[in-house]
Amino acid sequence: MTVSDTTIRGVTVSTYRVPTPAPEADGTATWDATELVVVEPTAGDAVGLGWSYCAASTAAAAINDLLVPTIIGSDALDVPASWQRMVTHVRNAGRPGLLSMAIAAVDLALWDLKAKLLDLPLDKLLGRARDTVPVYGSGGFVSLDDEALTTQLRRWTDELGIAQVKIKVGERWGRAPARDLRRARRARVVIGDDVELFVDANGGYSRGQARRLGHAYDDIGVTWFEEPVSSDDLAGLASLRAQLRCDITAGEYADSSTYTERMCATGAVDCMQLDVTRCAGITGWMRAAAVADAHGLQVSGHCAPSLQLAPALSVPNLRHIELFADHERLEPMLFDDVPAVAGGHLIPNDRPGNGMRLTDRAGSYLTGRATS
């Protein structure tokens, strides 16, 4: 293979918007659609594929204006060098938040492109620490009625064999604690005693409320209490961790290894959540996972299950991946050959790259496209 075969010649950036079946809500937000930005770089005869869930049109503008110029003409095999150029180039534009998600979409696409050029599955390129990854069912939106919640929980446990499930609590910024507890108790009855129950408040509780409700969740048998208070309240998270039996978790907004170090060093969490579409892609995710490992912590892949799979397979300190209901529904609508869930585990498909490709059906949800 010559150098010219691996030179990045062009990049296509597309945006998509997929409506939810009905309006959805967690403790602190409501939504009726999911947006994503998709990046497809080209080198030789190969086309990479990566995406991020974010404010798609704004991210696309940042990718086209700020990031694409840093990778055109570069060697597709040198992904860390491209990642570093992108991170350096956006310094004065503001790395955290949306630009980190934009970098993630490009980085994910570049890793996929490299693996395809080398004719390797992406998880083989990164190196496996395991053959499959356990998932937990995630949804249980506060907008669901009891019947819909029961149906969702039973699908995860009975049809997919999942041994951990998560529901949303903290409804209306903690203004419905009685309903939160009633739903948690109902979920426990539905799933039985052999399935772990997780709850996620999305930062909707105050410290005192989270402590009081946390003791009740402990009594229900909850083992995972996600963002009981704001993920920015590291002292509050650490305090709750010291007082409750359930694991305290957060980290889904991490955009760098520095963010991860800060959260881990303060003793804020029992398990560090990392989102490959938010912490600057696989390159950033792997760095952050190593930081968590240095603190003796496991990591959990937040959302975007199909994209989380390859890096999750590669790190020894992985606990599980979140099978988020919106993304589990959406990914097969837009992409072919999405990894399947069997026996509560996500199974790699062993095709070159991440193994997926945009499907013709995706055109129905396309909102914009530009090629450089």
WOCOR-V972235 format. One record per residue. N is the residue number from 1. SS is DSSP state (A for helix, B for strand, O for the rest). BURIAL is I if it has 9 or more other C-alpha atoms within 8 Angstrom, else O. Layout:
# WOCOR-V972235
{{N	SS	BURIAL} {N	SS	BURIAL}}
This chain:
# WOCOR-V972235
{{1	O	O} {2	O	O} {3	A	O} {4	A	O} {5	A	O} {6	A	I} {7	B	I} {8	B	I} {9	B	I} {10	B	I} {11	B	I} {12	B	I} {13	B	I} {14	B	I} {15	B	I} {16	B	I} {17	B	I} {18	B	I} {19	B	O} {20	B	I} {21	B	O} {22	B	O} {23	B	I} {24	B	I} {25	B	I} {26	O	I} {27	O	I} {28	O	I} {29	O	O} {30	B	O} {31	B	O} {32	B	I} {33	B	I} {34	B	I} {35	B	I} {36	B	I} {37	B	I} {38	B	I} {39	B	I} {40	B	I} {41	B	I} {42	B	I} {43	B	I} {44	O	I} {45	O	O} {46	B	I} {47	B	I} {48	O	I} {49	O	I} {50	B	I} {51	B	I} {52	B	I} {53	B	I} {54	O	I} {55	O	I} {56	A	I} {57	A	I} {58	A	O} {59	A	I} {60	A	I} {61	A	O} {62	A	I} {63	A	I} {64	A	I} {65	A	O} {66	A	I} {67	A	I} {68	A	I} {69	A	O} {70	A	I} {71	A	I} {72	O	I} {73	O	O} {74	O	I} {75	B	I} {76	O	I} {77	O	O} {78	O	O} {79	A	I} {80	A	O} {81	A	O} {82	A	I} {83	A	I} {84	A	O} {85	A	I} {86	A	I} {87	A	I} {88	A	O} {89	A	I} {90	O	I} {91	A	O} {92	A	O} {93	A	O} {94	O	O} {95	O	I} {96	O	O} {97	O	I} {98	A	I} {99	A	I} {100	A	I} {101	A	I} {102	A	I} {103	A	I} {104	A	I} {105	A	I} {106	A	I} {107	A	I} {108	A	I} {109	A	I} {110	A	I} {111	A	I} {112	A	I} {113	A	I} {114	A	I} {115	A	I} {116	A	I} {117	A	I} {118	O	O} {119	O	O} {120	O	I} {121	B	I} {122	A	I} {123	A	I} {124	A	O} {125	A	O} {126	A	I} {127	O	O} {128	O	I} {129	O	O} {130	O	O} {131	O	O} {132	B	I} {133	B	I} {134	B	I} {135	B	I} {136	B	I} {137	B	I} {138	B	I} {139	O	I} {140	O	I} {141	O	I} {142	O	I} {143	O	O} {144	O	I} {145	O	O} {146	A	O} {147	A	O} {148	A	O} {149	A	I} {150	A	I} {151	A	O} {152	A	I} {153	A	I} {154	A	I} {155	A	I} {156	A	I} {157	A	I} {158	A	O} {159	A	O} {160	O	I} {161	O	I} {162	O	I} {163	O	I} {164	B	I} {165	B	I} {166	B	I} {167	B	I} {168	B	I} {169	O	I} {170	O	I} {171	A	I} {172	A	I} {173	A	I} {174	A	I} {175	O	O} {176	O	I} {177	A	I} {178	A	O} {179	A	O} {180	A	I} {181	A	I} {182	A	O} {183	A	I} {184	A	I} {185	A	I} {186	A	O} {187	A	I} {188	A	I} {189	A	O} {190	A	I} {191	A	I} {192	O	O} {193	O	O} {194	O	O} {195	O	I} {196	B	I} {197	B	I} {198	B	I} {199	B	I} {200	B	I} {201	O	I} {202	O	I} {203	O	I} {204	O	I} {205	O	I} {206	O	I} {207	A	I} {208	A	O} {209	A	I} {210	A	I} {211	A	I} {212	A	O} {213	A	I} {214	A	I} {215	A	I} {216	A	I} {217	A	I} {218	A	I} {219	A	O} {220	A	I} {221	O	I} {222	B	I} {223	B	I} {224	B	I} {225	B	I} {226	B	I} {227	O	I} {228	O	I} {229	O	I} {230	O	I} {231	O	I} {232	O	O} {233	O	O} {234	A	I} {235	A	O} {236	A	I} {237	A	I} {238	A	I} {239	A	I} {240	A	I} {241	A	I} {242	A	O} {243	A	O} {244	O	I} {245	O	O} {246	O	I} {247	B	I} {248	B	I} {249	B	I} {250	B	I} {251	O	I} {252	O	I} {253	O	I} {254	O	I} {255	O	I} {256	O	I} {257	A	I} {258	A	O} {259	A	I} {260	A	I} {261	A	I} {262	A	O} {263	A	I} {264	A	I} {265	A	O} {266	O	I} {267	O	O} {268	O	I} {269	O	I} {270	O	I} {271	B	I} {272	B	I} {273	B	I} {274	B	I} {275	O	I} {276	O	I} {277	O	I} {278	O	I} {279	O	I} {280	O	I} {281	A	I} {282	A	I} {283	A	I} {284	A	I} {285	A	I} {286	A	I} {287	A	I} {288	A	I} {289	A	I} {290	A	O} {291	A	I} {292	A	I} {293	A	I} {294	A	O} {295	O	O} {296	O	O} {297	O	I} {298	B	I} {299	B	I} {300	B	I} {301	B	I} {302	O	I} {303	O	I} {304	O	I} {305	A	I} {306	A	O} {307	A	I} {308	A	I} {309	A	I} {310	A	I} {311	A	I} {312	A	I} {313	A	I} {314	A	I} {315	O	I} {316	O	O} {317	O	I} {318	B	I} {319	B	O} {320	B	I} {321	B	I} {322	B	I} {323	B	I} {324	B	I} {325	A	I} {326	A	I} {327	A	I} {328	A	I} {329	A	O} {330	A	I} {331	A	I} {332	A	I} {333	A	I} {334	A	I} {335	B	I} {336	B	I} {337	O	I} {338	O	I} {339	O	I} {340	B	O} {341	B	I} {342	B	I} {343	O	O} {344	O	I} {345	B	I} {346	B	I} {347	B	I} {348	O	I} {349	O	O} {350	O	O} {351	O	O} {352	O	I} {353	B	I} {354	O	I} {355	O	I} {356	O	I} {357	B	O} {358	B	O} {359	O	I} {360	A	O} {361	A	O} {362	A	I} {363	A	O} {364	A	O} {365	A	O} {366	B	I} {367	B	O} {368	B	O} {369	B	I} {370	B	O} {371	B	O} {372	O	O}}
